[in-house]
Amino acid sequence: MLKKIFAFSPQILGTFLGFTGALHFVVSERFNPLIPPGLPGSATFYTYASGVAELAVAIGLFVPRTRRLAGWGAVLLFLAVYPGNIYMAYDWRDRDFSQQLVAYFRLPFQIPLIWWGLSIARKTPRV
């Protein structure tokens, strides 16, 4: 049973990343406020850059030849966006409780995503 689930795991994560990556371009104004203000350059640059990274990793997860590398790319991506999630939790501290829960939920949610990328990278045979 677990082997069957893992067989589709890269495609599921790829679909998730493809969808969220596309959202970075469709509704960039929703992602821009999540960019920590201390970073050089515009928030839109980081929104688009992370969207491109998510789309690239998503495509890589669908291609068996690049799946292992894309799994490692997913790990790096989830680690790279973590400071934005920390900033969001801090920035949303005065919002309604339901919105605070969303911001705080994103912090531990990164851990299984990192693990997911790691498991894909480690379990995918080298081609």
Secondary structure, 3 states (H helix, E strand, C coil): CHHHHHHHHHHHHHHHHHHHHHHHHHCHHHHHHHCCCCCCCCHHHHHHHHHHHHHHHHHHHHCCCCHHHHHHHHHHHHHHHHHHHHHHHHHCCCCCHHHHHHHHHHHHHHHHHHHHHHHHHHHCCCC
